[in-house]
Amino acid sequence: MNKTVRRSPPQRRREQPLFVRRAQQAVQRVARKLRAEHRRLNMPLLVWKNGRMIKLRP
C-alpha cells in the first residue's frame, strides 16, 4: 500500500542582516578552534546535553 506524504512547499528564508551572519561565523570559528585545541591537548570537551554536563573524549 503506497502512502503519499504531503509536504508543505519550501519556505524562502529571509535574508539575515550582515551583523547576524558575521556573528554566526565568529561563533562557528571559535567553536572549531576550541574543538581543535581540546583535541590537541587531549582534554575532554564539556557539553550540556539533556540537562546534564557531559564529557566528550577527544
Number of C-alpha atoms within 10 A of each C-alpha: 3 4 5 6 6 6 6 6 6 6 6 6 6 6 7 8 8 8 9 10 11 11 11 10 12 12 11 12 11 11 12 11 12 13 14 13 14 14 14 10 9 11 14 14 15 11 11 9 9 7 6 8 10 13 13 10 11 14
